[in-house]
């Protein structure tokens, strides 16, 4: 009896971080706070934000990083808006590194929670097929992680969780995430840095509309579709393929060694 109690408590404790994270996600969506992650919120407060940043740069950067950690850890929509906003408000030279730090910490938080709660349980109960998949992924974890991070076809939240289920080491996960998101983050931060005039123009259009017709009749929109070009996606995909070259070379060497 005494042996069972610590295991039971440990089992419950293992799930507490996941329960707390899920509860926070439910709260954020129930209160509608995720809706503030929009260009309308940023745009209408653009001048005030720039004024605050001019006098409180380090504080503003810290708040931005904390906000990005929360967005990623809670898997909220709006990652692209946040990344563009970092470039818009801080310039890409500061915005890109701050975004990489925030995204990496947030992703690592999800990874640790997932690995602690159900990743270890899954590993213990994994069948032969999943066990083989885990072994293959672990053998080339960094290359696979870089591929998943670089190729935009995979949702960020899925790439945060999958390595936890596949037994990736923490150090490898952090390194793969950090390096893998740098190209995309830098590209979108640079794009965001050039949106100042677009924001100002949209603000004028929106304010004129509100003055004439009232806020209920006016829409505020920034078209970001032009930022995600076919050429950009191809470039990311090419980088992803390059990251798999070590895996292919290793398999080729093994095949010829066996032959």
N, C-alpha and C positions, 0 to 999 in steps of 0.2 A: 504493500500500500504506500509506504513512504517513497518507494522508487517511482511510482506512477505520478505523484503530485508534481514534482519538479518538471517532469516531461510535459505534463498537461499545461502547467503555467508557462513553460517555455514555448509550447506550441501556440498558446493564445498570444503571448507577447510578440511572437514572430509576425503575427498578422496585424498587430496594432498600428504600425506605420502605414500599411496599405489601407486600413480602415480609416485612419485619420486623413490620408490623402484623398480617398474617395469622398469622404464627408465634406472636405474643403471644395472639391470639384462640384459636388451637388449644390453647396451653398452659393458658390460663385455663379453658376448657371441659373439657380432659382432666383437670385437677386438681380440677375441681368447685368452683373458687373462686366462680363466679357464683352458686352456691346460697346463699352468705352474704348476697346482696342480698335479704333477706326481712324481714318484720316479726317473725318469730321471733327472728332474730339481734338486731334492734334492741330488741325488747321485753324479751328476757331480759337484755339489758345496759343497759336504759334508765336505771336508777339510777346505774350506774357512769359512763355517758356524760354524764349531767346533772352529776354531781360533777366530772368532768374539765373540762367546758365552763365550769362556774362559776369554776374557777381558772385556766383557760387559754383564754379566749374567742378571741383572735386566732389562736392555734395551731390550735384546733379548727376555726375557720372555714376556715383555709388547707388543712387536711387534708380537710375536706369538699369544698372546691372541686377539689382535686387528684383526689379519688375520683370526683367527678362528671365531670371531664374524661376520666378513664380509662374510665368506664362508657360515655360517649358515643363516644369515639374507638374503642373496641373493639366498639361496637355490642352491648353486653351487655343482656340483659333486666333490668328493674328500674328504669327511669327514673322511673316513677310512684312506686315505693317510695322512691327517693332524694329526690324532690321533696317528698313528704309528710313524710319524715324530717327534711328541712331545716326545715320549718315546725314540726314537733314538737319538735325539739331547740333551735332558735335563736329560735323565734317567726317569724311570717311577715315581719316588718319586716327581719330580717337574712337569714332563710332564702331568701326570694324573690330578692333581689339576688345572693346567693352562688350560687344555682342558675342564674340567668340568665348570670352570668359563666362558671361552669363549663361549662354546656351550649354556650354560644357558642364558647368556646375549643376544646372537644372537637369540635364540628361543623366548625369552621374547619380543624382538623387533618386531618379526613377529607377535606374539600373540597380542601385543598392536595395531599394525597397522591394523591387520585383524579385531579385535574387534571394533576399532573406526570407520573403514570405512564401512564394511558391516555386521559385527556381530550384532550391535544394530538394524540395519534395518531389518535383518532377524528375530531377536527376536520379533520385532513389528509386522511383517507380518506372523509369524509362524502359521501354521495350527495346529489342535489338535494333529496329530501324532508327528510332530516335537516338539511341546510344551511338550508333555508327555515324549519324549526322553530327552529333555533338563532337565526336572525336575528330571528324574531318574539319569541322569549323574551328575547333581549338588549335589544330595543327597549323592553320594558316589564318588565325583570327585577325591579325592586323590588316592583311591584304583584303580579306572579306569585308572588314569594317570600313576600310577606306572606300571600297567599291560601293557599299550601301550608302555611305555618307555623300559620296560625290555624285552618284547618279540620282537625279531628282525624281525618278519614278517611284521611289519608296518613301512612304509617309514618315516624317521625322519621329512620330510617336512609336511606330512599329519598329524602327531601327533602334530606338531606345530600349525596347522591351526584349526583342529577339535575342540579343547577346546574353541577357540574364538567364534565359531559358536554355541557352546552348553552352553554358559553363565558361564564358569568357572571363579571363582574369581582369581584376579592376584596373591594374596599370595599363594593360593592353587596351581596354575599353576607353579609358581617359585619353590615351595617346591617339588612338584611332579617331575618336570624336573630335579632339582638338585639331588635328591635322586635316581631317576630312571636311570640316565645315569652313575652313579658312577661304578656299576659292569662292564658294558661293556667297559667303558673308561679305567678302571684300567687294565682289561684283555688285551686289545689291546695296551695299553701303555707299559705293561710288554713285550709283544711280540715285539713291536717296539724297545725296549731297547736291544734286542738280535740280531738286524738286522745289526749291524755295520760290522761284518765280511762278511755278504752277500753283502752289498753295496760295500765294498772294492774289493771283488772278481769280482763283476759285472763290476766295474769301470775298472779293469785290462783287463777283456775280451773285453769290449767295446773299450778301447783305443788301444788295439792290433789290433782289427778289423779295426778301423779308420786308423791306420798307414798303414795297408796292402791294404785295399779296399776303403777307403774314408767313410765319415760320412753317405752318402746317402745309402750305402749298409749295414749299421750296425743297429741293433736294440738294445734297452736297455730295459730290462724287469726284474722286480722282481716279482716272483710268490708268491702272498699273499693268494692263495686259501687254502694252507695247514694251515693257521692260523685260518680259520673259520671252525672248526671241528664240526662233528655231536654232540660230547659230550658237546662242548661249547654251541651250540644252545639249546640242551636239558636242560642244566643248567640254561640258561636265561629263557627258557619257564617255568621251574619249579619255578623260582623266581617270574615270572609273575603270576602263579597260586596261589602262597602263598599270593601275594598282594591282591588277590580277596577274601581271606578267611573272612575278616571283612564284605564284602558285602553279602556273602553267609550266614554267621551267623545272620546278621541283617534280611535277608529275612526269614530265618528259624524261628527266634523268632517272627516275625510278623505273619507268617502263623499259628504258634501254639497258639499265643495270640488270633488270630481271631477264631481259632477252639475252 
